[in-house]
Amino acid sequence: MNVYPKIGFSRIGSLFLAAVLIAVAGFVGIANPAQAKPTAQLAADVNPGPSDSNPDDAIEFGGDLYFEAEDGAHGYELWRTDGKDSTLVADINPGTSSSNPHYFTEMNGHLYFRATDGIGGYELWRTDGTTTELVADIDPGADGSNPQALARFGDLIVFSADDGVNGRELWKTDGSSTTMILDINPGGNSNPSEMTALGDLFFFRADNGVSGRELWFGNGAFAAMASNINPGAANSDPSGFTEFDGWLYFRASDAADGNEPWRTNGMVVNQLADINPGAGGSTPALFTPMGNRLYFRAGDNANGLELWKTDGAAPVATTTRVTDINPGADSSNISDLYASDSYVYFNADDGSHGREPWRSNGIGAASLGDLNPGEDDSDPYEFTELGGQIYFAADDGSRGTELWAMNDASPGLFADVLQGSQGSELSEFSTYKDELYFTADDGLHGFELWKVGEPEDTEVGIKIVGNKLKMAKSGKLKVRLSCPASEVSGPCRGKLKLKTSKKFKTKSKRRRVTLAGKGFKVPSGKTRTVTLRLGKGARRLVAKKRKARKLVAVAAVKDGAGNASRTTKRMKLKLKRARR
């Protein structure tokens, strides 16, 4: 097994660097503001109580996160959240029935999707966040055209639909006009799917009834077969379309070579490589660009299904296996391939430790740990990068499937959403407003929308340090205030007042007398001294009345999040005697 060396400082070098940084920070006085650590928290309990709302297909649109969910009253409908509040966008199928919105695709200020209002069957709908409307009733009546595989292509949405006359064919809409592009299979269904843009064309898989399922292309005005890869009526079944460096990569089969990686740049269609010579094929999948290489899973008879890469050079690309994680003919069966800036992360089995997290920088591959010790699987999935960390779901054998994270090469449990061995069964990872959203069940709320983000700041406090004060002859005295390090919306700012704890007669009324007051500003995690000065009247009062030296300090404080509170503390005042 080829394992690349870990990239980083040596331990001695790291300690030396840390010491230098600490010394420099102390010398120049670098501030250390409070920073709340992200936590896993319930983002929305759409279906209150232990019932599930099952959020699905989350997509960012118009500054909000849209998704499908069920609240127990309206069926599965279109919802959205701004990260704090969640609202029903539209009850398309009124009552407890569901509209089942799906295939969310944004174009020109509208979110397009498939849904049913319970009358017209599944048709094409859209919303701008305020108005939700039917775009086209392609197959009038209860059957519906059931639009699928929605994809944006410039100022068009292309999709497949069945108008009840021509079968399932290739359609388009610009939001105003909705028409069929081409009846690819007259009298039958061409079932166009995986529409994927490449430059001024889009490619897809379709069957014209003569050539089998082959590679097609269109430009919005017409469509045609790009290549009959598997000649005659046999299927090449192109799939997994992925753009990389001006080419569209996919897998397809022909009679001679089986299932191998192919590509097109819109002018030519050719096989990338015959990885497993003969009719068996290499079964490539999971095409994932990272840097100047395209990574994917493929197999040959000698090494099984492993990690491969290509440089995509033209006319002849260099395509090689990265490493043989499970040595010999057995497969590591790589899955869940995900690219960050510097690594591809994936799930793999080396034959000894079960399915565990791995990564590669293109030179060998390294295990990220045996999270479920021994031959059992932790089966990691949903690798997602956010804020310099890689998050994923995994099962360590004792907690069930929970949320894990790593910021280098050392994964750790991030959140045990459902305590115990059952696991919260996370899924549907997506990022929105620098936070990670996912679906999970904590055992109390059912499957609901969760997120990883900074804890919501809902309170502020200030500490009045000590309980004894000394006043100089000039009337000056000092009060120390401390703003907690946990205050994420600091600084703590407000006004400090000193009052007598007893009432005294002033201007014919008995009242507690305010002796002094002053504004303050204290950074999070710091303590500051506030200097107050008593006026002549206040100085005479405390000099004459011993009971007036029993004080109450009142600190009214606010933070940057708008939270406010008051802190009070009883204090004793001691007068400094003048020197003789």
C-alpha positions in Angstrom: 0.0 0.0 0.0 1.4 3.4 -1.0 0.9 5.9 1.7 2.1 9.5 1.2 3.9 11.2 4.1 1.9 13.6 6.2 2.6 17.2 5.3 3.3 19.5 8.2 5.8 20.7 10.8 7.8 18.3 12.9 6.9 18.2 16.6 10.0 20.2 17.6 9.4 22.7 14.8 5.7 23.0 15.8 6.6 23.7 19.4 9.2 26.2 18.4 6.8 28.0 16.1 4.1 28.0 18.8 6.6 29.6 21.3 7.5 32.3 18.8 3.9 33.1 18.0 3.1 33.3 21.7 6.0 35.6 22.3 5.1 37.8 19.4 1.5 37.9 20.4 2.5 39.0 23.9 4.9 41.6 22.6 2.5 43.3 20.1 -0.6 42.8 22.3 -2.7 40.8 19.8 -6.3 40.8 21.0 -8.0 37.5 21.8 -11.7 38.0 21.4 -14.1 35.4 22.5 -15.1 32.9 19.9 -17.9 30.5 20.3 -17.2 27.0 19.1 -19.7 25.7 16.6 -22.2 23.2 17.9 -24.8 20.9 16.5 -28.3 22.3 17.2 -31.9 21.9 16.1 -32.5 24.4 13.2 -36.2 23.8 12.8 -38.8 21.5 14.4 -41.2 21.7 11.4 -43.4 18.9 12.7 -43.5 19.6 16.5 -42.9 16.8 18.9 -41.5 13.3 18.2 -43.1 13.1 14.7 -40.8 13.5 11.6 -40.9 16.3 9.1 -38.2 14.5 6.9 -36.6 17.6 5.3 -35.3 16.8 1.9 -33.6 18.4 -1.2 -32.4 21.6 0.6 -31.2 24.3 -1.8 -30.2 27.9 -1.2 -32.3 30.4 -3.1 -33.0 34.1 -2.6 -31.0 34.3 0.6 -33.0 31.5 2.3 -32.7 27.7 2.4 -35.6 26.0 0.7 -36.6 22.4 1.2 -39.4 19.9 1.2 -40.9 18.9 4.6 -44.1 17.8 6.3 -45.5 19.6 9.4 -48.3 17.1 10.2 -51.0 19.5 9.0 -50.1 20.3 5.3 -48.5 17.1 4.0 -45.1 17.4 2.2 -44.9 21.0 0.9 -42.3 23.7 0.2 -40.6 25.3 3.2 -37.8 27.7 3.8 -35.6 28.9 6.6 -33.4 32.0 7.1 -31.4 30.1 9.7 -33.6 31.1 12.6 -37.2 30.9 11.6 -38.8 28.3 9.3 -42.0 29.0 7.3 -44.3 27.3 4.9 -43.8 28.9 1.4 -46.9 27.5 -0.1 -49.6 24.9 0.5 -49.7 23.8 -3.1 -51.9 20.8 -2.4 -54.3 22.2 0.2 -55.0 20.3 3.4 -53.2 17.2 4.6 -52.4 16.0 1.1 -48.9 16.5 -0.3 -47.6 18.4 -3.3 -44.2 16.5 -3.0 -42.0 19.3 -4.5 -38.8 17.9 -6.1 -36.0 18.7 -8.6 -35.4 22.2 -7.3 -33.6 24.3 -9.9 -32.9 28.1 -9.8 -33.2 30.3 -12.9 -33.5 34.1 -13.1 -35.0 34.8 -9.7 -37.3 31.8 -9.6 -37.0 28.4 -8.1 -38.5 25.7 -10.5 -39.7 22.3 -9.3 -42.1 19.5 -9.9 -45.3 19.4 -7.7 -49.0 18.5 -7.8 -51.9 20.5 -6.6 -54.0 17.4 -6.3 -56.1 18.4 -9.4 -53.7 18.6 -12.3 -51.2 15.8 -11.4 -47.4 16.4 -11.3 -46.5 19.5 -13.4 -43.9 22.2 -13.5 -44.1 24.9 -10.8 -42.0 27.8 -9.7 -41.8 30.4 -6.9 -40.0 33.7 -6.4 -40.4 33.3 -2.6 -43.6 35.4 -2.6 -45.7 34.0 -5.4 -45.9 30.3 -6.1 -47.5 29.3 -9.5 -48.0 26.7 -12.1 -45.6 27.2 -15.0 -47.3 24.9 -17.5 -50.0 22.2 -17.5 -48.2 20.0 -20.0 -50.6 17.1 -19.7 -54.0 18.5 -18.7 -56.0 16.4 -16.3 -55.2 14.2 -13.3 -52.3 12.3 -14.9 -49.8 15.1 -15.2 -46.6 15.2 -17.2 -44.4 14.4 -14.2 -41.4 16.6 -15.1 -38.1 15.1 -14.1 -34.3 15.7 -14.4 -34.7 19.5 -14.3 -31.4 21.3 -15.2 -30.5 24.9 -15.9 -29.1 25.7 -19.3 -28.5 29.4 -19.7 -31.9 31.1 -19.6 -33.7 27.8 -20.0 -34.8 25.0 -17.8 -34.5 21.7 -19.7 -36.3 18.6 -18.4 -38.1 15.4 -19.4 -41.9 15.3 -19.4 -44.8 13.2 -20.9 -47.5 15.2 -22.5 -49.8 12.2 -22.8 -49.3 12.1 -26.6 -45.6 11.9 -27.4 -44.3 9.9 -24.4 -41.5 11.0 -22.1 -39.4 13.4 -24.2 -37.1 16.5 -24.0 -38.8 19.8 -23.0 -37.7 23.3 -22.1 -39.1 26.5 -20.5 -37.9 30.1 -20.2 -40.6 30.7 -17.6 -43.0 32.2 -20.1 -43.1 29.6 -22.9 -42.9 25.8 -22.3 -42.4 23.5 -25.4 -41.0 20.2 -26.4 -37.5 20.5 -28.0 -37.7 17.2 -29.9 -39.8 14.0 -30.0 -36.7 11.8 -29.9 -38.5 8.5 -29.9 -41.7 9.0 -32.0 -44.5 6.9 -30.6 -42.4 5.9 -27.6 -40.4 7.2 -24.7 -36.9 8.5 -25.1 -36.5 9.0 -21.4 -33.9 11.8 -21.5 -32.0 12.1 -18.3 -28.8 13.6 -16.7 -29.0 16.8 -18.7 -25.6 18.5 -18.1 -24.3 21.7 -19.6 -20.9 22.0 -21.4 -20.2 25.3 -22.9 -23.1 26.3 -25.3 -24.4 22.7 -25.4 -26.0 20.3 -23.0 -25.6 16.5 -23.1 -27.9 13.8 -21.9 -28.8 10.1 -22.2 -31.7 9.1 -24.4 -33.2 6.3 -26.5 -34.6 7.0 -30.0 -36.0 3.5 -30.3 -33.5 2.5 -32.8 -30.0 3.0 -31.4 -30.6 2.2 -27.7 -29.7 4.5 -24.8 -26.9 6.7 -26.2 -25.2 10.1 -25.8 -27.2 13.0 -27.1 -26.8 16.8 -27.1 -28.9 19.9 -27.5 -28.6 23.7 -27.5 -32.2 24.6 -26.5 -33.5 24.8 -30.1 -32.7 21.3 -31.3 -31.3 17.9 -30.1 -29.3 15.2 -31.9 -27.3 12.1 -31.1 -23.7 12.8 -30.3 -22.4 9.3 -30.8 -23.8 5.7 -31.1 -21.0 4.4 -28.8 -22.4 0.9 -28.8 -23.4 0.4 -32.4 -26.8 -0.9 -33.4 -29.7 -1.2 -31.0 -27.5 -2.0 -28.0 -27.2 0.4 -25.1 -24.0 2.3 -24.2 -25.9 3.8 -21.2 -23.7 6.9 -20.7 -23.9 8.2 -17.1 -22.1 10.1 -14.4 -21.6 13.3 -16.6 -18.9 15.5 -15.0 -17.3 18.6 -16.5 -13.5 18.9 -16.1 -11.1 21.2 -18.0 -13.4 21.8 -21.0 -14.5 18.1 -21.4 -17.5 16.2 -20.2 -16.5 12.8 -18.7 -18.8 9.9 -18.3 -18.9 6.1 -18.3 -20.3 4.1 -21.2 -20.2 0.6 -22.6 -19.4 -0.9 -26.0 -19.3 -4.5 -27.1 -15.5 -4.7 -27.3 -14.4 -3.0 -24.1 -17.3 -3.1 -21.7 -18.0 -0.2 -19.4 -15.1 2.3 -19.5 -14.5 6.1 -19.0 -15.4 8.3 -22.0 -15.3 12.0 -22.7 -16.5 14.7 -25.2 -15.6 18.3 -25.8 -18.6 18.9 -27.9 -16.8 18.1 -31.2 -15.4 14.6 -30.6 -16.4 11.7 -28.5 -13.8 9.2 -27.5 -12.8 6.6 -24.9 -10.5 8.1 -22.2 -8.8 4.8 -21.4 -9.4 1.0 -21.6 -8.5 0.4 -18.0 -9.6 -3.2 -17.9 -8.8 -4.6 -21.4 -11.5 -6.9 -22.8 -15.2 -6.9 -22.6 -15.4 -6.9 -18.8 -14.9 -3.2 -18.4 -13.6 -1.2 -15.5 -17.0 0.1 -14.3 -15.8 3.7 -13.6 -17.8 5.9 -11.3 -17.7 8.9 -8.9 -15.9 11.3 -11.3 -14.6 14.1 -9.0 -12.4 17.0 -10.1 -9.7 18.2 -7.7 -7.0 20.6 -8.8 -5.6 19.7 -12.2 -6.7 16.0 -12.0 -10.0 14.1 -12.3 -10.4 11.3 -9.8 -12.7 8.4 -10.0 -13.2 4.8 -9.0 -12.4 2.0 -11.5 -11.2 -1.6 -11.5 -9.1 -4.0 -13.4 -8.8 -7.8 -13.0 -5.5 -7.5 -11.1 -6.3 -4.9 -8.5 -10.1 -4.6 -8.1 -12.0 -1.4 -7.8 -9.6 1.3 -6.6 -8.9 5.0 -6.9 -7.8 6.3 -10.3 -7.0 9.7 -11.7 -6.4 11.4 -15.1 -4.8 14.6 -16.2 -7.3 15.0 -19.0 -4.7 16.0 -21.5 -5.6 16.0 -25.2 -5.4 14.2 -27.5 -4.1 11.5 -25.2 -4.6 11.7 -21.4 -2.4 10.1 -18.8 -4.7 7.9 -16.7 -3.3 5.9 -13.8 -4.3 4.1 -10.6 -3.5 6.3 -7.5 -3.0 3.3 -5.2 -4.1 -0.2 -4.4 -5.7 0.3 -1.0 -6.8 -3.4 -0.8 -3.8 -5.1 -2.2 -4.3 -7.7 -4.9 -7.4 -8.5 -6.8 -9.8 -7.7 -4.0 -11.5 -4.2 -4.2 -11.4 -1.4 -1.7 -14.8 -0.4 -3.2 -14.3 3.3 -2.9 -17.5 5.3 -2.4 -18.6 8.8 -1.3 -15.7 10.6 -3.1 -15.5 14.3 -2.1 -12.9 16.9 -3.1 -11.6 19.7 -0.9 -8.9 22.1 -2.1 -6.0 19.7 -1.5 -7.4 16.3 -0.9 -10.1 13.8 -2.1 -11.9 12.2 0.8 -13.6 8.8 0.5 -14.9 5.7 2.1 -12.8 2.6 1.5 -12.0 -0.9 2.8 -8.4 -2.0 3.0 -9.4 -5.6 3.7 -8.4 -5.5 7.4 -10.3 -2.6 9.0 -13.6 -2.5 7.2 -15.0 0.6 5.5 -13.3 3.6 7.0 -12.4 7.2 6.0 -9.5 7.8 3.7 -8.0 10.7 1.8 -5.5 11.3 -1.0 -3.6 14.2 -2.4 -3.0 12.3 -5.7 0.1 10.6 -4.5 -0.9 7.4 -2.6 -3.7 7.4 0.0 -3.8 7.5 3.8 -6.2 6.0 6.3 -7.8 8.6 8.6 -8.4 6.2 11.3 -10.1 2.9 12.2 -13.2 4.6 13.8 -15.0 1.3 14.3 -12.0 -0.9 15.4 -11.3 -4.2 13.7 -13.0 -5.4 10.6 -16.3 -3.7 11.3 -17.3 -0.7 9.2 -17.7 2.9 10.4 -19.0 3.5 6.8 -18.4 7.2 6.5 -20.5 9.3 4.1 -21.6 12.8 3.3 -18.1 14.3 3.4 -18.5 18.1 3.4 -16.1 20.9 3.9 -17.0 24.0 6.0 -14.8 26.5 7.7 -11.6 24.5 7.3 -13.1 21.3 8.7 -14.3 18.2 6.9 -17.6 17.0 8.4 -19.0 13.5 7.8 -21.4 10.9 9.2 -19.9 7.6 10.6 -20.6 4.8 13.1 -17.9 3.9 15.6 -19.8 0.8 16.7 -20.9 2.2 20.1 -22.9 5.3 19.3 -24.5 4.5 16.0 -24.2 6.9 13.0 -23.3 10.4 14.3 -21.5 13.5 13.2 -17.7 13.5 12.9 -15.3 16.2 11.9 -11.6 16.8 11.3 -9.5 19.9 10.5 -6.4 17.9 9.5 -6.0 14.2 9.6 -7.4 13.3 13.0 -11.2 12.7 12.9 -13.1 13.1 16.1 -16.8 12.8 17.2 -18.3 16.2 16.7 -21.8 15.6 18.1 -23.7 12.7 19.5 -27.1 13.9 18.4 -29.0 10.9 19.7 -27.4 9.6 22.9 -26.9 5.9 23.1 -26.1 3.2 20.5 -28.9 3.8 18.0 -27.5 6.8 16.2 -29.2 9.8 14.8 -28.9 8.6 11.2 -27.8 11.9 9.6 -28.3 12.6 5.9 -28.9 15.4 3.4 -25.8 17.5 4.2 -25.8 21.0 2.6 -24.1 24.3 3.4 -25.9 27.7 3.9 -24.7 31.0 5.4 -21.4 29.4 6.5 -23.3 26.7 8.5 -23.7 23.0 7.8 -27.3 21.8 7.6 -28.5 18.1 7.8 -31.4 15.9 8.7 -31.2 13.9 12.0 -33.3 12.4 14.7 -32.4 13.2 18.3 -35.0 10.8 19.7 -37.2 13.7 20.9 -38.1 15.7 17.7 -38.1 13.0 15.0 -36.2 13.5 11.8 -35.9 17.3 11.6 -33.5 20.0 10.2 -30.3 20.4 12.1 -27.3 22.7 11.7 -23.7 23.2 12.8 -23.2 26.8 13.7 -22.3 29.2 16.5 -24.6 29.0 19.5 -27.3 31.6 19.3 -26.4 34.5 21.6 -29.4 35.1 23.8 -27.9 36.7 27.0 -25.3 39.0 28.3 -23.8 39.5 31.8 -21.2 41.6 33.6 -19.4 40.8 36.8 -18.7 43.4 39.5 -15.4 42.4 41.1 -15.0 42.7 44.9 -17.2 44.4 47.4 -15.0 47.1 49.0 -14.3 50.5 47.6 -11.9 53.2 48.7 -12.6 56.8 48.0 -9.9 59.5 47.8 -10.4 62.9 49.2 -11.1 64.1 45.7 -14.1 61.8 45.5 -12.5 59.4 43.0 -13.0 55.6 43.5 -12.4 52.6 41.3 -14.8 49.7 40.4 -13.6 46.6 38.5 -15.9 45.0 35.9 -15.4 41.7 34.1 -16.9 40.6 30.8 -17.1 36.8 30.5 -15.0 35.0 27.9 -18.2 33.3 26.8 -19.6 36.6 25.5 -19.5 36.0 21.7 -21.1 39.4 20.9 -18.8 41.5 23.0 -17.6 43.9 24.1 -19.8 44.4 27.2 -20.9 48.0 27.3 -23.2 50.1 29.4 -23.5 52.3 32.4 -22.3 51.8 36.0 -24.1 53.6 38.9 -23.3 53.7 42.6 -26.3 54.2 44.9 -26.9 54.2 48.6 -28.5 51.1 49.9 -30.5 53.1 52.5 -32.9 56.0 51.8 -32.0 59.5 52.8 -34.0 62.7 52.9 -33.2 64.9 49.9 -35.4 67.7 48.7 -38.1 66.8 51.2 -38.2 63.2 50.0 -36.6 60.0 51.3 -34.9 58.2 48.5 -31.9 56.1 47.6 -29.2 58.6 46.4 -27.2 58.1 43.2 -23.7 59.1 44.2 -21.9 58.6 40.8 -22.3 57.1 37.4 -20.2 56.4 34.3 -20.2 54.5 31.0 -18.0 51.4 30.5 -16.7 49.2 27.7 -15.1 45.9 28.6 -13.8 43.4 25.9 -14.9 39.8 26.1 -12.8 37.8 28.5 -11.2 40.9 30.1 -11.5 42.9 33.3 -11.4 46.7 33.3 -11.3 49.4 36.0 -14.0 52.1 35.9 -13.0 55.3 37.7 -16.0 57.3 39.1 -16.0 60.6 40.9 -18.4 61.7 43.6 -19.6 65.3 43.5 -19.4 67.7 46.5 -22.9 66.8 47.7 -22.3 63.1 47.5 -18.9 63.5 49.3 -20.6 65.5 52.1 -23.3 62.8 52.5 -20.9 59.8 52.8 -18.6 61.9 55.1 -21.5 62.8 57.4 -23.6 59.7 57.3 -21.9 56.4 58.0 -24.9 54.5 56.7 -24.5 56.2 53.4 -21.3 54.3 52.9 -23.3 51.1 52.4 -23.7 51.1 48.6 -25.3 49.2 45.7 -23.4 49.1 42.4 -25.8 48.8 39.4 -24.3 47.8 36.0 -26.7 48.0 33.1 -25.0 46.1 30.2 -25.7 45.4 26.5 -23.8 43.4 23.9 -23.5 43.5 20.1 -26.4 41.0 19.6 -28.8 43.4 21.4 -29.0 41.4 24.6 -29.4 43.5 27.8 -29.3 42.8 31.5 -28.7 44.4 34.9 -26.2 43.3 37.6 -26.4 44.6 41.2 -24.0 44.1 44.1 -23.8 45.4 47.6 -20.6 47.2 48.4 -18.9 49.0 51.3 -17.2 52.4 51.0 -14.1 53.3 53.0 -12.9 56.9 53.1 -9.2 57.5 52.7 -7.9 59.8 55.5 -6.0 62.8 54.4 -2.3 62.7 55.2 -1.1 65.0 58.0 
